[in-house]
Structure formats: C-alpha cells, structure tokens
Amino acid sequence: MYHLSPRSLKRLQGVDERLKQMVAIAIEITSVDFGVTSGVRTIDEQQKLVDEGKSQTLKSKHISGYAVDLVAYEGNKVTWELEPYGDIALAMRQAAFEVDAPVRWGGAWHIDDIRAWDDSMIFAMDEYVDKQKLKGRPPFIDAPHFELMSV
C-alpha cells in the first residue's frame, strides 16, 4: 500500500475537497505508486506551460483548484510510460465512485466522467486517439491530469 508524501500533500493545498478525497482514496487502492506534481496554479504558471506546449489552454481547471496532476513512480523514479497512468486512472475512477463526483482523465478527454467507462483505461485512451485521428487532429495525451467536471 502506498501513501502520499508531505510534498504531495502540500501540493493539494487549495484543491477542491472532493478531488483531494479522490487522490487520498486512489493512493490507497492503486497498483502503482504516484505523487502529486501539480494542484492549484497561478495564471502565470499556466501561461508558462502553454508557452512550453505542456498545456493547451489558459482556462485550466488547475487555476480554480478543480484539477490535479499525478505522476507515476517505478521504484523511486518518475516514469512517463503510459501503462502505469492507466492504472492510476483506474484507481481514480474507483475513487470517483466513492466520492460520487464526476472526473475526467487527460488520457481520454472524450469521456467527461470516467465512471461511465467499463473497460481498461488504456483502451479509453486508445479510443480517444482514434477519434482524434478520424477528425484529422493530433491527440493531446495528458496522462497525469485529472479534473472535476460539472463545477
């Protein structure tokens, strides 16, 4: 069983209570260790991420405390392989049921509430990629990102 570090807990300051609860539940049930890399952001921080191509909007839910970014660990190192993020998304999906709050995952933007998805979260991401390709648009995979919907 995993737990959030003091640094991760600090990064949750100012985040909506429901989302904090989801993260707390998810870390207890996940098969993959993770940490919080971002909670609330300022407009300037968001602008920098847009300028760097790491975000696509200045209307990020991070600014209002309705989004978090969770980074996966393999051992004591961060991993950017997508499979562990699917596992984290699955834990966040279960946590969303327990908190009774809709959440969207940045790996599958087309699903407004991942509680409605009944398969592997990696399959949800694959479906998103396919939908974007059919539209002639490049997918924007932000696997660490989770945001509350209907707020």
Sequence and secondary structure as in RCSB ss.txt:
>XXXX:A:sequence
MYHLSPRSLKRLQGVDERLKQMVAIAIEITSVDFGVTSGVRTIDEQQKLVDEGKSQTLKSKHISGYAVDLVAYEG
NKVTWELEPYGDIALAMRQAAFEVDAPVRWGGAWHIDDIRAWDDSMIFAMDEYVDKQKLKGRPPFIDAPHFELMS
V
>XXXX:A:secstr
     HHHHHHTTTS HHHHHHHHHHHHH SS EEEEESS  HHHHHHHHHTTS S SS TTTTT EEEEEEEET
TEEE  HHHHHHHHHHHHHHHHHHT  EEETT TT S GGG  S HHHHHHHHHHHHHHTT      TTEEEE  
 
